[in-house]
């Protein structure tokens, strides 16, 4: 009990010290920008690896990979990959497996991108909420990895014509992944709001699409296609913020937020009429 209290006290002192430190360029923006560019480039490449069409899943899913993540039975898998008589079944299965294998590297990229971005926002704003939020993308990537392990098992069983019990566990990590990424986007928007009025519109563009995540999780056959756009909107906003933060740190050698208040200028008090009359005609 004493050790826990001592640890909490040290953490409190550390947070207080962070709030009192002088304003300085935040180098964490460099990492966010590098990971963000890698996420953008590799994400585009990964989208080309996954299958682009299915065998009749609902149009509201948008892509076969989203339909696969929300599959709940053999009928859903047949609608994604097709029956054995479908000549495209083998190519769809191979593309889905290749895409999910590459997805592990994508997890590292997006977790590094959003995590560095939130850490940089914390360095700028010294907010404990943002410090804690930096763990959200890491937790989302772990849920994503769990989800992929289940998808591999489900796909292997489907290839053999069997039903995988892993399908019963699939909704948990899928929902957790998207909820955690949505919360991370809200944290990014919250940080943007602290920068002043000029950042309120970009912050709203980052935060508003998060409502689509709730809609997609509630009715994936109708709104599953919105998930990529909802999460991607926050990532685009964070990438632009990382570019601006990196430019400020590298070129101008200044942070985005300067907590050092300028020294107020002392105004010279103008003499009032009475004192002016008293001093008029006084010998010098």
C-alpha positions as CSV (number, residue, x, y, z in Angstrom):
1,X,0.0,0.0,0.0
2,X,2.9,2.3,0.9
3,X,4.8,1.5,-2.3
4,X,1.6,2.2,-4.4
5,X,1.1,5.6,-2.7
6,X,4.8,6.4,-3.1
7,X,4.6,5.5,-6.8
8,X,1.5,7.6,-7.3
9,X,3.2,10.6,-5.6
10,X,6.3,10.3,-7.8
11,X,4.0,10.1,-10.9
12,X,2.2,13.2,-9.7
13,X,5.5,15.1,-9.2
14,X,6.6,14.0,-12.7
15,X,3.4,15.3,-14.3
16,X,3.8,18.6,-12.4
17,X,7.4,18.8,-13.7
18,X,6.2,18.3,-17.2
19,X,3.7,21.1,-16.9
20,X,6.4,23.4,-15.6
21,X,9.1,22.6,-18.2
22,X,10.0,25.3,-20.7
23,X,8.3,25.2,-24.2
24,X,10.5,23.4,-26.7
25,X,10.2,21.8,-30.1
26,X,8.5,18.4,-30.0
27,X,10.6,15.9,-31.8
28,X,7.9,13.2,-31.5
29,X,6.3,14.8,-34.5
30,X,9.1,13.4,-36.6
31,X,8.2,9.9,-35.6
32,X,4.4,10.6,-36.2
33,X,5.1,12.0,-39.6
34,X,7.4,9.1,-40.6
35,X,5.0,6.4,-39.4
36,X,2.1,8.3,-41.0
37,X,3.7,8.3,-44.4
38,X,4.5,4.6,-44.0
39,X,0.9,3.9,-43.0
40,X,-0.5,5.8,-46.0
41,X,1.8,4.1,-48.5
42,X,1.6,0.6,-47.1
43,X,-2.1,0.9,-46.5
44,X,-2.6,1.7,-50.2
45,X,-0.5,-1.3,-51.2
46,X,-2.3,-3.6,-48.8
47,X,-5.7,-2.6,-50.2
48,X,-4.5,-3.8,-53.6
49,X,-3.5,-7.2,-52.1
50,X,-6.9,-8.0,-50.5
51,X,-9.6,-9.4,-52.8
52,X,-11.7,-6.6,-54.4
53,X,-14.8,-8.6,-55.0
54,X,-16.9,-11.3,-53.4
55,X,-19.5,-13.9,-54.3
56,X,-22.5,-11.9,-53.2
57,X,-22.1,-10.3,-49.7
58,X,-24.2,-7.3,-48.8
59,X,-23.1,-4.1,-50.6
60,X,-23.1,-2.2,-47.3
61,X,-19.9,-4.0,-46.2
62,X,-18.0,-2.2,-49.0
63,X,-15.1,-4.6,-49.3
64,X,-14.6,-8.4,-48.8
65,X,-12.2,-7.9,-45.9
66,X,-14.8,-5.9,-43.9
67,X,-17.4,-8.6,-44.7
68,X,-15.0,-11.2,-43.5
69,X,-14.4,-9.4,-40.2
70,X,-18.1,-9.4,-39.5
71,X,-18.8,-12.9,-40.8
72,X,-21.0,-14.9,-38.4
73,X,-21.7,-18.2,-40.2
74,X,-20.9,-20.4,-43.1
75,X,-23.4,-18.5,-45.3
76,X,-21.5,-15.3,-44.8
77,X,-18.2,-17.1,-45.8
78,X,-19.8,-18.5,-48.9
79,X,-21.0,-15.0,-49.8
80,X,-17.4,-13.7,-49.5
81,X,-15.4,-16.5,-51.1
82,X,-18.0,-18.4,-53.1
83,X,-18.7,-22.2,-53.2
84,X,-16.2,-24.8,-54.5
85,X,-17.8,-24.6,-57.9
86,X,-16.8,-20.9,-58.1
87,X,-13.6,-20.6,-60.2
88,X,-12.6,-17.5,-58.2
89,X,-12.8,-19.1,-54.8
90,X,-9.2,-20.1,-54.7
91,X,-7.9,-16.7,-55.7
92,X,-10.1,-15.0,-53.2
93,X,-8.9,-17.2,-50.4
94,X,-5.3,-16.7,-51.4
95,X,-5.7,-12.9,-51.6
96,X,-7.4,-12.7,-48.2
97,X,-4.7,-14.7,-46.6
98,X,-1.9,-12.7,-48.2
99,X,-3.7,-9.5,-47.1
100,X,-4.1,-10.6,-43.5
101,X,-0.4,-11.7,-43.4
102,X,0.6,-8.2,-44.5
103,X,-1.8,-6.7,-42.1
104,X,0.6,-7.4,-39.2
105,X,3.1,-4.9,-40.6
106,X,0.3,-2.4,-41.1
107,X,-0.6,-2.8,-37.4
108,X,2.9,-1.7,-36.4
109,X,2.7,1.3,-38.8
110,X,-0.6,2.6,-37.6
111,X,0.1,1.9,-33.9
112,X,3.4,3.8,-34.2
113,X,1.7,6.6,-36.2
114,X,-1.2,7.3,-33.9
115,X,0.8,6.5,-30.7
116,X,3.5,9.0,-31.7
117,X,1.0,11.6,-32.7
118,X,-0.8,11.4,-29.4
119,X,2.5,11.4,-27.5
120,X,3.5,14.5,-29.4
121,X,0.1,16.2,-28.5
122,X,0.8,15.4,-24.9
123,X,4.2,16.9,-25.1
124,X,2.7,20.0,-26.6
125,X,-0.4,20.3,-24.2
126,X,0.9,18.4,-21.1
127,X,-2.6,16.8,-20.7
128,X,-2.8,13.5,-18.8
129,X,-5.8,12.5,-21.0
130,X,-3.5,12.6,-24.1
131,X,-0.8,10.8,-22.2
132,X,-3.2,7.9,-21.4
133,X,-4.7,8.0,-24.9
134,X,-1.3,7.1,-26.4
135,X,-2.0,3.5,-25.3
136,X,-5.2,3.3,-27.3
137,X,-3.6,2.5,-30.8
138,X,-1.3,0.0,-29.2
139,X,-4.3,-1.8,-27.6
140,X,-6.1,-1.6,-31.0
141,X,-3.2,-3.2,-32.8
142,X,-3.2,-6.1,-30.2
143,X,-6.9,-6.6,-30.8
144,X,-6.2,-6.5,-34.5
145,X,-3.6,-9.2,-34.1
146,X,-6.0,-11.4,-32.2
147,X,-8.6,-10.8,-34.8
148,X,-6.2,-11.9,-37.6
149,X,-5.4,-15.1,-35.7
150,X,-9.1,-16.0,-35.5
151,X,-9.5,-15.1,-39.2
152,X,-6.7,-17.5,-40.2
153,X,-8.4,-20.3,-38.2
154,X,-11.8,-19.5,-39.8
155,X,-10.4,-19.5,-43.3
156,X,-8.4,-22.7,-42.8
157,X,-11.5,-24.5,-41.5
158,X,-13.6,-23.1,-44.4
159,X,-11.1,-24.4,-46.9
160,X,-11.5,-27.9,-45.5
161,X,-15.3,-27.5,-45.5
162,X,-15.5,-27.3,-41.7
163,X,-16.9,-24.7,-39.3
164,X,-14.4,-23.0,-37.0
165,X,-15.4,-22.4,-33.3
166,X,-13.2,-19.3,-33.6
167,X,-16.1,-17.5,-35.4
168,X,-17.9,-17.3,-32.0
169,X,-15.0,-15.3,-30.6
170,X,-14.5,-13.0,-33.6
171,X,-17.0,-10.2,-32.7
172,X,-15.0,-9.3,-29.5
173,X,-11.7,-8.2,-31.0
174,X,-13.3,-6.7,-34.1
175,X,-15.5,-4.4,-32.1
176,X,-12.7,-3.6,-29.6
177,X,-10.3,-2.7,-32.4
178,X,-12.7,-0.2,-34.0
179,X,-13.8,1.3,-30.7
180,X,-10.2,1.9,-29.6
181,X,-9.3,3.5,-32.9
182,X,-12.4,5.7,-32.7
183,X,-11.5,6.8,-29.1
184,X,-8.0,7.6,-30.4
185,X,-9.4,9.8,-33.1
186,X,-11.6,11.6,-30.4
187,X,-8.4,12.2,-28.4
188,X,-6.7,13.6,-31.5
189,X,-9.6,15.9,-32.0
190,X,-9.7,16.9,-28.4
191,X,-6.0,17.8,-28.6
192,X,-6.6,19.9,-31.7
193,X,-9.4,21.8,-29.9
194,X,-6.8,23.0,-27.3
195,X,-4.8,24.8,-30.0
196,X,-7.3,27.6,-30.4
197,X,-10.2,28.7,-32.5
198,X,-8.5,28.2,-35.9
199,X,-8.2,24.5,-35.1
200,X,-11.8,23.9,-34.2
201,X,-13.0,23.1,-37.8
202,X,-10.2,20.5,-38.4
203,X,-10.9,19.0,-34.9
204,X,-14.6,18.7,-35.9
205,X,-13.7,17.0,-39.1
206,X,-11.6,14.5,-37.1
207,X,-14.2,13.8,-34.4
208,X,-17.6,13.9,-36.3
209,X,-17.1,10.8,-38.5
210,X,-16.6,8.7,-35.3
211,X,-20.4,8.4,-35.1
212,X,-20.2,6.2,-38.2
213,X,-18.2,3.6,-36.1
214,X,-21.2,3.1,-33.8
215,X,-23.5,2.8,-36.8
216,X,-21.3,0.3,-38.5
217,X,-20.9,-1.9,-35.4
218,X,-24.7,-1.8,-34.9
219,X,-25.6,-2.7,-38.5
220,X,-22.5,-3.8,-40.4
221,X,-24.3,-5.1,-43.5
222,X,-25.6,-1.5,-44.0
223,X,-22.8,0.7,-42.7
224,X,-19.7,-1.4,-42.6
225,X,-18.3,0.6,-45.6
226,X,-18.1,3.7,-43.4
227,X,-15.4,2.3,-41.0
228,X,-12.5,3.0,-43.3
229,X,-13.6,6.5,-43.9
230,X,-14.4,7.2,-40.3
231,X,-11.0,6.1,-39.0
232,X,-9.2,7.4,-42.0
233,X,-10.5,10.9,-41.5
234,X,-8.8,11.1,-38.1
235,X,-5.6,9.7,-39.5
236,X,-5.5,12.3,-42.3
237,X,-6.0,15.1,-39.8
238,X,-3.3,13.7,-37.6
239,X,-0.9,13.4,-40.6
240,X,-1.4,17.0,-41.5
241,X,-0.9,18.0,-37.8
242,X,2.3,15.9,-37.7
243,X,3.6,17.7,-40.9
244,X,2.9,21.1,-39.3
245,X,4.4,20.1,-36.0
246,X,7.5,18.7,-37.7
247,X,7.9,21.9,-39.8
248,X,7.6,24.1,-36.6
249,X,10.1,21.9,-34.8
250,X,12.7,21.6,-37.6
251,X,12.5,25.0,-39.4
252,X,11.2,27.4,-36.8
253,X,12.6,25.7,-33.7
254,X,9.3,26.3,-31.9
255,X,6.5,24.1,-30.6
256,X,3.0,24.3,-31.8
257,X,1.9,25.5,-28.4
258,X,4.0,28.0,-26.4
259,X,3.1,28.0,-22.7
260,X,5.6,30.8,-22.0
261,X,3.4,33.8,-21.5
262,X,4.9,37.1,-22.8
263,X,6.0,39.6,-20.2
264,X,3.4,42.3,-20.0
265,X,4.5,45.7,-21.2
266,X,4.3,48.4,-18.6
267,X,2.2,51.3,-19.8
268,X,3.3,54.9,-18.9
269,X,0.4,56.5,-17.0
270,X,-0.6,59.8,-18.6
271,X,-0.7,62.6,-16.0
272,X,-4.2,63.7,-15.1
273,X,-5.4,67.3,-15.5
274,X,-5.0,68.2,-11.8
275,X,-1.3,67.2,-11.7
276,X,-0.7,68.9,-15.0
277,X,-2.1,72.2,-13.5
278,X,0.1,71.8,-10.4
279,X,3.2,71.3,-12.4
280,X,2.5,74.1,-14.8
281,X,4.7,77.1,-14.2
282,X,6.8,75.2,-11.5
283,X,10.4,76.3,-11.4
284,X,12.9,73.8,-12.8
